[in-house]
């Protein structure tokens, strides 16, 4: 469930770039390292199976290509206020 997002457009000499930032609650098993990846056991041990707050920053280029900039996974016990504070610090 997406709670909030913001975006902005940048013009470069070659094309436009749009930056997005959003946060919301997601199932820990659906984000982060997936089974078979080296960090998966550690991520699963720390985050568990429940919902966690995720803050994501990414760019979308004029040609439709997207590039992840940063993804932050908050502790499962983080409150919505803590997630909002982390989100605001990214903007």
N, CA, C and O atoms as a Tinker XYZ file with bonds, in Angstrom:
   364  protein
     1  N      0.846000   -1.168000    0.000000    73     2
     2  CA     0.000000    0.000000    0.000000    64     1     3
     3  C      0.900000    1.242000    0.000000    63     2     4     5
     4  O      1.669000    1.450000    0.938000    81     3
     5  N      0.805000    2.049000   -1.030000    73     3     6
     6  CA     1.560000    3.287000   -1.119000    64     5     7
     7  C      0.874000    4.338000   -0.266000    63     6     8     9
     8  O     -0.333000    4.552000   -0.381000    81     7
     9  N      1.639000    4.987000    0.579000    73     7    10
    10  CA     1.079000    6.010000    1.447000    64     9    11
    11  C      1.248000    7.397000    0.834000    63    10    12    13
    12  O      0.315000    8.200000    0.843000    81    11
    13  N      2.421000    7.675000    0.311000    73    11    14
    14  CA     2.690000    9.004000   -0.241000    64    13    15
    15  C      3.845000    8.911000   -1.213000    63    14    16    17
    16  O      4.724000    8.063000   -1.066000    81    15
    17  N      3.843000    9.787000   -2.213000    73    15    18
    18  CA     5.009000    9.879000   -3.079000    64    17    19
    19  C      5.124000   11.299000   -3.606000    63    18    20    21
    20  O      4.149000   12.050000   -3.628000    81    19
    21  N      6.311000   11.650000   -4.025000    73    19    22
    22  CA     6.589000   12.959000   -4.611000    64    21    23
    23  C      7.452000   12.745000   -5.840000    63    22    24    25
    24  O      8.157000   11.742000   -5.954000    81    23
    25  N      7.389000   13.697000   -6.754000    73    23    26
    26  CA     8.266000   13.604000   -7.917000    64    25    27
    27  C      8.680000   14.989000   -8.369000    63    26    28    29
    28  O      8.095000   15.996000   -7.968000    81    27
    29  N      9.714000   15.021000   -9.224000    73    27    30
    30  CA    10.176000   16.264000   -9.830000    64    29    31
    31  C     10.796000   15.927000  -11.176000    63    30    32    33
    32  O     11.222000   14.797000  -11.412000    81    31
    33  N     10.842000   16.914000  -12.050000    73    31    34
    34  CA    11.402000   16.721000  -13.379000    64    33    35
    35  C     12.673000   17.544000  -13.505000    63    34    36    37
    36  O     12.704000   18.712000  -13.117000    81    35
    37  N     13.728000   16.932000  -14.049000    73    35    38
    38  CA    15.001000   17.592000  -14.317000    64    37    39
    39  C     15.240000   17.574000  -15.810000    63    38    40    41
    40  O     14.948000   16.581000  -16.477000    81    39
    41  N     15.764000   18.654000  -16.336000    73    39    42
    42  CA    16.163000   18.680000  -17.745000    64    41    43
    43  C     17.672000   18.563000  -17.805000    63    42    44    45
    44  O     18.393000   19.289000  -17.120000    81    43
    45  N     18.141000   17.647000  -18.628000    73    43    46
    46  CA    19.571000   17.484000  -18.853000    64    45    47
    47  C     19.844000   17.903000  -20.296000    63    46    48    49
    48  O     18.905000   18.104000  -21.066000    81    47
    49  N     21.097000   18.034000  -20.665000    73    47    50
    50  CA    21.379000   18.420000  -22.063000    64    49    51
    51  C     20.843000   17.410000  -23.089000    63    50    52    53
    52  O     20.686000   17.750000  -24.261000    81    51
    53  N     20.566000   16.187000  -22.663000    73    51    54
    54  CA    20.207000   15.144000  -23.618000    64    53    55
    55  C     18.745000   14.716000  -23.549000    63    54    56    57
    56  O     18.163000   14.371000  -24.578000    81    55
    57  N     18.145000   14.730000  -22.384000    73    55    58
    58  CA    16.776000   14.258000  -22.215000    64    57    59
    59  C     16.251000   14.709000  -20.866000    63    58    60    61
    60  O     17.003000   15.231000  -20.043000    81    59
    61  N     14.954000   14.507000  -20.637000    73    59    62
    62  CA    14.409000   14.817000  -19.314000    64    61    63
    63  C     14.473000   13.587000  -18.428000    63    62    64    65
    64  O     14.426000   12.449000  -18.895000    81    63
    65  N     14.580000   13.848000  -17.149000    73    63    66
    66  CA    14.628000   12.794000  -16.141000    64    65    67
    67  C     13.629000   13.163000  -15.058000    63    66    68    69
    68  O     13.606000   14.302000  -14.594000    81    67
    69  N     12.823000   12.228000  -14.664000    73    67    70
    70  CA    11.844000   12.459000  -13.603000    64    69    71
    71  C     12.232000   11.603000  -12.413000    63    70    72    73
    72  O     12.413000   10.393000  -12.546000    81    71
    73  N     12.360000   12.231000  -11.246000    73    71    74
    74  CA    12.711000   11.508000  -10.022000    64    73    75
    75  C     11.472000   11.326000   -9.170000    63    74    76    77
    76  O     10.662000   12.240000   -9.015000    81    75
    77  N     11.340000   10.121000   -8.616000    73    75    78
    78  CA    10.214000    9.780000   -7.753000    64    77    79
    79  C     10.745000    9.347000   -6.392000    63    78    80    81
    80  O     11.843000    8.801000   -6.283000    81    79
    81  N      9.961000    9.596000   -5.374000    73    79    82
    82  CA    10.233000    9.054000   -4.053000    64    81    83
    83  C      8.882000    8.675000   -3.454000    63    82    84    85
    84  O      7.926000    9.448000   -3.508000    81    83
    85  N      8.822000    7.490000   -2.889000    73    83    86
    86  CA     7.568000    7.033000   -2.310000    64    85    87
    87  C      7.819000    6.164000   -1.098000    63    86    88    89
    88  O      8.913000    5.633000   -0.910000    81    87
    89  N      6.783000    6.026000   -0.274000    73    87    90
    90  CA     6.904000    5.104000    0.843000    64    89    91
    91  C      5.561000    4.446000    1.111000    63    90    92    93
    92  O      4.501000    4.997000    0.815000    81    91
    93  N      5.639000    3.269000    1.672000    73    91    94
    94  CA     4.438000    2.521000    1.984000    64    93    95
    95  C      4.799000    1.232000    2.697000    63    94    96    97
    96  O      5.974000    0.936000    2.915000    81    95
    97  N      3.764000    0.459000    3.063000    73    95    98
    98  CA     3.960000   -0.820000    3.748000    64    97    99
    99  C      3.915000   -1.931000    2.706000    63    98   100   101
   100  O      3.057000   -1.949000    1.824000    81    99
   101  N      4.853000   -2.849000    2.831000    73    99   102
   102  CA     4.906000   -3.996000    1.931000    64   101   103
   103  C      5.251000   -5.237000    2.730000    63   102   104   105
   104  O      5.813000   -5.144000    3.822000    81   103
   105  N      4.919000   -6.390000    2.192000    73   103   106
   106  CA     5.306000   -7.659000    2.807000    64   105   107
   107  C      6.820000   -7.817000    2.674000    63   106   108   109
   108  O      7.370000   -7.666000    1.583000    81   107
   109  N      7.485000   -8.118000    3.776000    73   107   110
   110  CA     8.945000   -8.264000    3.770000    64   109   111
   111  C      9.386000   -9.326000    2.763000    63   110   112   113
   112  O     10.450000   -9.200000    2.155000    81   111
   113  N      8.583000  -10.361000    2.586000    73   111   114
   114  CA     8.967000  -11.430000    1.656000    64   113   115
   115  C      8.906000  -10.986000    0.194000    63   114   116   117
   116  O      9.478000  -11.646000   -0.673000    81   115
   117  N      8.216000   -9.869000   -0.091000    73   115   118
   118  CA     8.077000   -9.391000   -1.462000    64   117   119
   119  C      9.145000   -8.369000   -1.860000    63   118   120   121
   120  O      9.252000   -8.009000   -3.032000    81   119
   121  N      9.933000   -7.903000   -0.890000    73   119   122
   122  CA    10.960000   -6.893000   -1.168000    64   121   123
   123  C     12.307000   -7.397000   -0.671000    63   122   124   125
   124  O     12.384000   -8.418000    0.012000    81   123
   125  N     13.356000   -6.683000   -1.015000    73   123   126
   126  CA    14.685000   -7.074000   -0.542000    64   125   127
   127  C     15.222000   -8.277000   -1.280000    63   126   128   129
   128  O     14.662000   -8.701000   -2.291000    81   127
   129  N     16.312000   -8.825000   -0.770000    73   127   130
   130  CA    16.936000   -9.990000   -1.417000    64   129   131
   131  C     15.968000  -11.176000   -1.484000    63   130   132   133
   132  O     15.262000  -11.468000   -0.518000    81   131
   133  N     15.946000  -11.834000   -2.601000    73   131   134
   134  CA    15.043000  -12.962000   -2.820000    64   133   135
   135  C     15.760000  -14.291000   -2.566000    63   134   136   137
   136  O     16.990000  -14.331000   -2.543000    81   135
   137  N     15.004000  -15.383000   -2.375000    73   135   138
   138  CA    15.630000  -16.686000   -2.125000    64   137   139
   139  C     16.694000  -16.995000   -3.176000    63   138   140   141
   140  O     16.493000  -16.790000   -4.373000    81   139
   141  N     17.825000  -17.493000   -2.693000    73   139   142
   142  CA    18.948000  -17.801000   -3.567000    64   141   143
   143  C     19.998000  -16.703000   -3.585000    63   142   144   145
   144  O     21.143000  -16.954000   -3.960000    81   143
   145  N     19.633000  -15.493000   -3.188000    73   143   146
   146  CA    20.598000  -14.404000   -3.112000    64   145   147
   147  C     21.313000  -14.469000   -1.766000    63   146   148   149
   148  O     20.706000  -14.850000   -0.766000    81   147
   149  N     22.601000  -14.101000   -1.727000    73   147   150
   150  CA    23.396000  -14.257000   -0.504000    64   149   151
   151  C     22.826000  -13.553000    0.731000    63   150   152   153
   152  O     22.951000  -14.080000    1.836000    81   151
   153  N     22.210000  -12.391000    0.578000    73   151   154
   154  CA    21.714000  -11.640000    1.730000    64   153   155
   155  C     20.314000  -12.049000    2.169000    63   154   156   157
   156  O     19.827000  -11.548000    3.183000    81   155
   157  N     19.653000  -12.944000    1.440000    73   155   158
   158  CA    18.278000  -13.329000    1.762000    64   157   159
   159  C     18.116000  -13.868000    3.187000    63   158   160   161
   160  O     17.219000  -13.409000    3.894000    81   159
   161  N     18.936000  -14.814000    3.641000    73   159   162
   162  CA    18.740000  -15.332000    5.007000    64   161   163
   163  C     18.871000  -14.241000    6.080000    63   162   164   165
   164  O     18.107000  -14.220000    7.045000    81   163
   165  N     19.826000  -13.354000    5.909000    73   163   166
   166  CA    20.014000  -12.273000    6.878000    64   165   167
   167  C     18.812000  -11.322000    6.862000    63   166   168   169
   168  O     18.290000  -10.966000    7.918000    81   167
   169  N     18.376000  -10.916000    5.677000    73   167   170
   170  CA    17.236000  -10.010000    5.544000    64   169   171
   171  C     15.990000  -10.633000    6.174000    63   170   172   173
   172  O     15.259000   -9.969000    6.909000    81   171
   173  N     15.756000  -11.901000    5.881000    73   171   174
   174  CA    14.580000  -12.599000    6.415000    64   173   175
   175  C     14.654000  -12.688000    7.943000    63   174   176   177
   176  O     13.636000  -12.534000    8.619000    81   175
   177  N     15.846000  -12.934000    8.490000    73   175   178
   178  CA    16.008000  -13.029000    9.944000    64   177   179
   179  C     15.729000  -11.682000   10.616000    63   178   180   181
   180  O     15.137000  -11.633000   11.694000    81   179
   181  N     16.151000  -10.608000    9.987000    73   179   182
   182  CA    15.965000   -9.278000   10.573000    64   181   183
   183  C     14.543000   -8.764000   10.360000    63   182   184   185
   184  O     13.937000   -8.239000   11.294000    81   183
   185  N     14.009000   -8.903000    9.169000    73   183   186
   186  CA    12.719000   -8.303000    8.818000    64   185   187
   187  C     11.522000   -9.206000    9.079000    63   186   188   189
   188  O     10.402000   -8.718000    9.223000    81   187
   189  N     11.742000  -10.505000    9.140000    73   187   190
   190  CA    10.624000  -11.420000    9.389000    64   189   191
   191  C      9.737000  -11.600000    8.171000    63   190   192   193
   192  O     10.177000  -11.422000    7.035000    81   191
   193  N      8.484000  -11.953000    8.418000    73   191   194
   194  CA     7.533000  -12.248000    7.347000    64   193   195
   195  C      6.430000  -11.200000    7.220000    63   194   196   197
   196  O      5.675000  -11.222000    6.248000    81   195
   197  N      6.322000  -10.287000    8.181000    73   195   198
   198  CA     5.223000   -9.322000    8.203000    64   197   199
   199  C      5.434000   -8.133000    7.293000    63   198   200   201
   200  O      6.288000   -8.145000    6.407000    81   199
   201  N      4.634000   -7.104000    7.532000    73   199   202
   202  CA     4.719000   -5.869000    6.766000    64   201   203
   203  C      5.838000   -4.986000    7.313000    63   202   204   205
   204  O      6.061000   -4.920000    8.522000    81   203
   205  N      6.538000   -4.309000    6.399000    73   203   206
   206  CA     7.572000   -3.358000    6.788000    64   205   207
   207  C      7.371000   -2.080000    5.975000    63   206   208   209
   208  O      6.743000   -2.101000    4.916000    81   207
   209  N      7.900000   -0.988000    6.468000    73   207   210
   210  CA     7.888000    0.267000    5.725000    64   209   211
   211  C      9.054000    0.271000    4.745000    63   210   212   213
   212  O     10.172000   -0.108000    5.092000    81   211
   213  N      8.779000    0.703000    3.517000    73   211   214
   214  CA     9.789000    0.785000    2.469000    64   213   215
   215  C      9.760000    2.196000    1.882000    63   214   216   217
   216  O      8.697000    2.719000    1.547000    81   215
   217  N     10.928000    2.798000    1.764000    73   215   218
   218  CA    11.074000    4.100000    1.114000    64   217   219
   219  C     11.932000    3.868000   -0.125000    63   218   220   221
   220  O     13.043000    3.345000   -0.031000    81   219
   221  N     11.416000    4.254000   -1.272000    73   219   222
   222  CA    12.132000    4.009000   -2.525000    64   221   223
   223  C     12.289000    5.305000   -3.307000    63   222   224   225
   224  O     11.364000    6.113000   -3.389000    81   223
   225  N     13.475000    5.490000   -3.879000    73   223   226
   226  CA    13.778000    6.620000   -4.760000    64   225   227
   227  C     14.216000    6.044000   -6.096000    63   226   228   229
   228  O     15.049000    5.139000   -6.141000    81   227
   229  N     13.660000    6.563000   -7.185000    73   227   230
   230  CA    14.047000    6.074000   -8.492000    64   229   231
   231  C     13.894000    7.168000   -9.537000    63   230   232   233
   232  O     13.223000    8.172000   -9.301000    81   231
   233  N     14.524000    6.969000  -10.700000    73   231   234
   234  CA    14.449000    7.882000  -11.833000    64   233   235
   235  C     13.777000    7.191000  -13.002000    63   234   236   237
   236  O     13.946000    5.991000  -13.216000    81   235
   237  N     13.011000    7.968000  -13.754000    73   235   238
   238  CA    12.448000    7.483000  -15.021000    64   237   239
   239  C     12.915000    8.439000  -16.107000    63   238   240   241
   240  O     12.717000    9.651000  -16.012000    81   239
   241  N     13.539000    7.879000  -17.144000    73   239   242
   242  CA    14.073000    8.666000  -18.237000    64   241   243
   243  C     13.043000    8.832000  -19.346000    63   242   244   245
   244  O     12.027000    8.138000  -19.377000    81   243
   245  N     13.315000    9.746000  -20.237000    73   243   246
   246  CA    12.409000   10.063000  -21.338000    64   245   247
   247  C     12.041000    8.833000  -22.158000    63   246   248   249
   248  O     10.918000    8.727000  -22.652000    81   247
   249  N     12.987000    7.899000  -22.305000    73   247   250
   250  CA    12.739000    6.692000  -23.101000    64   249   251
   251  C     11.991000    5.597000  -22.330000    63   250   252   253
   252  O     11.763000    4.509000  -22.859000    81   251
   253  N     11.604000    5.890000  -21.062000    73   251   254
   254  CA    10.853000    4.923000  -20.263000    64   253   255
   255  C     11.714000    4.062000  -19.363000    63   254   256   257
   256  O     11.186000    3.366000  -18.495000    81   255
   257  N     13.012000    4.087000  -19.542000    73   255   258
   258  CA    13.920000    3.307000  -18.698000    64   257   259
   259  C     13.871000    3.850000  -17.269000    63   258   260   261
   260  O     13.775000    5.059000  -17.059000    81   259
   261  N     13.939000    2.947000  -16.292000    73   259   262
   262  CA    13.950000    3.341000  -14.893000    64   261   263
   263  C     15.239000    2.894000  -14.224000    63   262   264   265
   264  O     15.832000    1.881000  -14.594000    81   263
   265  N     15.663000    3.675000  -13.225000    73   263   266
   266  CA    16.890000    3.387000  -12.496000    64   265   267
   267  C     16.611000    3.581000  -11.005000    63   266   268   269
   268  O     16.208000    4.664000  -10.582000    81   267
   269  N     16.825000    2.533000  -10.214000    73   267   270
   270  CA    16.671000    2.654000   -8.766000    64   269   271
   271  C     17.832000    3.457000   -8.211000    63   270   272   273
   272  O     18.987000    3.201000   -8.550000    81   271
   273  N     17.529000    4.427000   -7.360000    73   271   274
   274  CA    18.566000    5.232000   -6.736000    64   273   275
   275  C     18.859000    4.724000   -5.327000    63   274   276   277
   276  O     20.004000    4.419000   -4.993000    81   275
   277  N     17.822000    4.638000   -4.511000    73   275   278
   278  CA    17.967000    4.180000   -3.124000    64   277   279
   279  C     16.700000    3.471000   -2.705000    63   278   280   281
   280  O     15.597000    3.849000   -3.101000    81   279
   281  N     16.869000    2.433000   -1.896000    73   279   282
   282  CA    15.738000    1.762000   -1.268000    64   281   283
   283  C     16.090000    1.586000    0.199000    63   282   284   285
   284  O     17.145000    1.051000    0.540000    81   283
   285  N     15.201000    2.038000    1.050000    73   283   286
   286  CA    15.428000    1.937000    2.490000    64   285   287
   287  C     14.324000    1.074000    3.093000    63   286   288   289
   288  O     13.137000    1.337000    2.897000    81   287
   289  N     14.732000    0.033000    3.835000    73   287   290
   290  CA    13.799000   -0.843000    4.526000    64   289   291
   291  C     13.849000   -0.479000    6.006000    63   290   292   293
   292  O     14.913000   -0.541000    6.621000    81   291
   293  N     12.719000   -0.103000    6.580000    73   291   294
   294  CA    12.689000    0.264000    7.991000    64   293   295
   295  C     12.425000   -0.956000    8.847000    63   294   296   297
   296  O     11.794000   -1.919000    8.411000    81   295
   297  N     12.912000   -0.900000   10.056000    73   295   298
   298  CA    12.714000   -1.963000   11.029000    64   297   299
   299  C     11.224000   -2.320000   11.104000    63   298   300   301
   300  O     10.381000   -1.426000   11.043000    81   299
   301  N     10.886000   -3.606000   11.236000    73   299   302
   302  CA     9.475000   -4.000000   11.291000    64   301   303
   303  C      8.681000   -3.308000   12.406000    63   302   304   305
   304  O      7.463000   -3.170000   12.300000    81   303
   305  N      9.351000   -2.881000   13.454000    73   303   306
   306  CA     8.632000   -2.230000   14.558000    64   305   307
   307  C      8.489000   -0.719000   14.350000    63   306   308   309
   308  O      7.934000   -0.037000   15.211000    81   307
   309  N      8.977000   -0.184000   13.229000    73   307   310
   310  CA     8.895000    1.256000   12.967000    64   309   311
   311  C      7.440000    1.698000   12.828000    63   310   312   313
   312  O      6.619000    1.002000   12.231000    81   311
   313  N      7.143000    2.855000   13.384000    73   311   314
   314  CA     5.789000    3.409000   13.304000    64   313   315
   315  C      5.623000    4.208000   12.014000    63   314   316   317
   316  O      6.597000    4.475000   11.311000    81   315
   317  N      4.392000    4.584000   11.710000    73   315   318
   318  CA     4.142000    5.407000   10.537000    64   317   319
   319  C      4.829000    6.769000   10.688000    63   318   320   321
   320  O      5.334000    7.314000    9.706000    81   319
   321  N      4.854000    7.318000   11.896000    73   319   322
   322  CA     5.521000    8.603000   12.134000    64   321   323
   323  C      7.025000    8.497000   11.840000    63   322   324   325
   324  O      7.610000    9.414000   11.264000    81   323
   325  N      7.647000    7.384000   12.234000    73   323   326
   326  CA     9.072000    7.175000   11.947000    64   325   327
   327  C      9.308000    7.043000   10.446000    63   326   328   329
   328  O     10.292000    7.563000    9.919000    81   327
   329  N      8.406000    6.348000    9.761000    73   327   330
   330  CA     8.516000    6.194000    8.318000    64   329   331
   331  C      8.361000    7.541000    7.620000    63   330   332   333
   332  O      9.099000    7.847000    6.684000    81   331
   333  N      7.413000    8.333000    8.069000    73   331   334
   334  CA     7.195000    9.662000    7.493000    64   333   335
   335  C      8.423000   10.549000    7.707000    63   334   336   337
   336  O      8.806000   11.298000    6.808000    81   335
   337  N      9.045000   10.473000    8.886000    73   335   338
   338  CA    10.246000   11.259000    9.178000    64   337   339
   339  C     11.386000   10.840000    8.236000    63   338   340   341
   340  O     12.081000   11.698000    7.693000    81   339
   341  N     11.580000    9.534000    8.041000    73   339   342
   342  CA    12.622000    9.027000    7.138000    64   341   343
   343  C     12.329000    9.458000    5.706000    63   342   344   345
   344  O     13.239000    9.839000    4.970000    81   343
   345  N     11.058000    9.398000    5.313000    73   343   346
   346  CA    10.638000    9.820000    3.974000    64   345   347
   347  C     10.947000   11.298000    3.766000    63   346   348   349
   348  O     11.506000   11.677000    2.737000    81   347
   349  N     10.583000   12.136000    4.741000    73   347   350
   350  CA    10.827000   13.578000    4.634000    64   349   351
   351  C     12.319000   13.903000    4.558000    63   350   352   353
   352  O     12.703000   14.885000    3.923000    81   351
   353  N     13.157000   13.097000    5.190000    73   351   354
   354  CA    14.605000   13.348000    5.127000    64   353   355
   355  C     15.172000   13.000000    3.760000    63   354   356   357
   356  O     16.252000   13.478000    3.413000    81   355
   357  N     14.485000   12.188000    2.978000    73   355   358
   358  CA    14.930000   11.822000    1.633000    64   357   359
   359  C     14.579000   12.896000    0.607000    63   358   360   361
   360  O     15.221000   12.990000   -0.440000    81   359
   361  N     13.577000   13.693000    0.900000    73   359   362
   362  CA    13.080000   14.671000   -0.082000    64   361   363
   363  C     13.980000   15.856000   -0.176000    63   362   364
   364  O     13.714000   16.774000   -0.952000    81   363
